[in-house]
Amino acid sequence: MLTVQDVTTELTSYPAFHPFAAYITQIANIYVTAGMDQTLVLAGCVSNAAGEATASTPTAYRDAFIAQCNEWDPPPGAEALVRAVPLPPPPLHPVVNIPPPPVNYKSFYAVDIARIRGLRTRTSIQNGRRLAATAKSMKNWFRWIGTGPREPGFQYHDGIPFGLRTAWTAKRTDNFGVFPSGIETHDIKWDNFAKWLVENDEQPDYASYMNCWEAVFFSAWRANLVTKLRLQQIHQAAALAYRNRYVANGGRGGAECYDEALKRALNFFASAPFKPEAGLIPREGDIVFWDGLQHVAISLGRTWASGEPDDRVMSLWHNPFEITSIDVLSPYVSGRVTFVPCPF
């Protein structure tokens, strides 16, 4: 059953309805008791009703809430029970010390809000929870490695040209990059995810090397949300896109086509900006992006354990796969933060 705290947290961006949280919890639990999925009621109806209500009153909220529930094939009789619950009186005192949302925020982010609502289906919610739980179970796994498609003819990369490189050789110069002194090579770095995918090598384990978006794909595979064959098809399509652009341009460019193919697989092009003040907040299993594929992580949802909102993620960023937060990572990763509901 939902608690008043569950509802209050869900309505963080709608402080005008906080005085009626007990009433909202009561009517929401009518649907839960009648058999409607609790997560769906909370994620798909409670907050959406606040956004659709025509006024900040219990009556307007109740009508909007019933309308939202009606979109999900609600249990028969639940609406009548909700309408029979007495409406709470208006608050005795106005809500204070809670900053209001930005003026006209809906007009600024209406398209993004609508798109994320459309993608926030029962399946994406359930698969997202499974993805987040699987990623969390691999806490402190992996070691980060820089990776990507192999540049044709580049001597420090190993693997099929245009395809996901399986290894690279670290290099440095001893006099601040003055090339005539020569390049010293050392430490071949093997990408275990790539070798598993491209060469059918051993399945990656806790000590394996991979990069951030490979950790996302591997988590989806471990959660049984995508097959290994599908992952191979995604990377083969990416390599083909790179090769076609490279050939068409007379041997120049094309690496960005590889990234674009991966972005499509992760549904990046449907992502919305991370804007808590507009209610655009990642939930469990959403994919979080910093400047496209510069960094990719898996959302663990928002927590208030410290008394402040903390949007947690599972991230492989030069450290093992760890639980951290968007606010902690963002100062170290350039570019804007976007997210999309679980695409698997």
C-alpha positions, 0 to 999 in steps of 0.5 A: 500500500502507498504511504503519505510519504510515497505520495508527497515524494511523488508530488515534489514538483507540485507543492500546492497539493501537499496539504491534500497528500493524505486524501490523495493517498487514500484515493490512490490506495482504493485503486491499489486495493482493487488490483491496479499495479501500485507502481503504475498508480504512483508513477502513472497517475498520481503525479500526472494528475497534479500536472493535469488538474485545472486548479489546486483543489481536491476536486480538480485533483480527484477528477484529473486522477480518475481521468489518468487511471481511466487510461490504464483499464482500471478495476471496475467500481474503483471510480465510484469508491473514490467519488464517495470519499469526502473531500478534505477542507481547504488548508488553514494556512498557505504552504510556505517555504516551498519554492514554486515551480518556474513560471510557465514551466509547462510551456517551456517543457511541454513537448518533453513532458508529453514525450516522457509520459508517452514512453513511461509505459507499464513495460518500461517501468517494469523493465526499468526496475529490473535493469536498475536492480541488476546493475546495482547487483554488480556494484564495484564490478568492472574497470573502465577503459576508453573504447569505441570503433577501431579507426582504419589503419590506426596502429594502436587499436586492435579489432575489425576495422570500423567495428568495436575495437577489442584492445588499445595500446596506451601511449605517452611521450616523455617530453610533453608531447614533442613528437620527434622524441618518439612514442613509448608504448606500454600496457595493452588494454583489452576490452573484455566486453568487446572481445565477448561480443566480437570474438565470442570470448569469455563472458565479462566478470567483475574484473573485466574492462569496459566503458560506460555505455558497454556497462549499460548494454551488459546490464541489460543482457544480465537482466534478460532484457536483450540477447547477446545476438541483439547486442551483436546486431547493434554493433554490426549496424554501427560498424556498417554505418561508419564504413559507409560514411568513411567510404563515401567521404573518400576515407575521411570521418564516419566515426560519429555514425557509430555513435549515432547507431548506439544512440538509436539503440539506447533511444537517445534521440527521444531523451528529455533534459534533466529538469527537476523543477519541471518534474523531468526526473529520471526513474529506476532503469532510465538511461541518463546521458551526459552530452550524448555518449560522453557518459552514460549511466543507469538511473536508480531513481530519486531518494530523500535519505539525506533530507535533500533530493538525490538522483542516484545512478549506477555509473562506470566512470574511471572507477568501478561500477558505483552508486553515485548521483547526477549532481556528483558526476555533472561537475566532471562531465561536460555537456547537458544531462538528458534521460529516457525511460528504459529502452530495452 
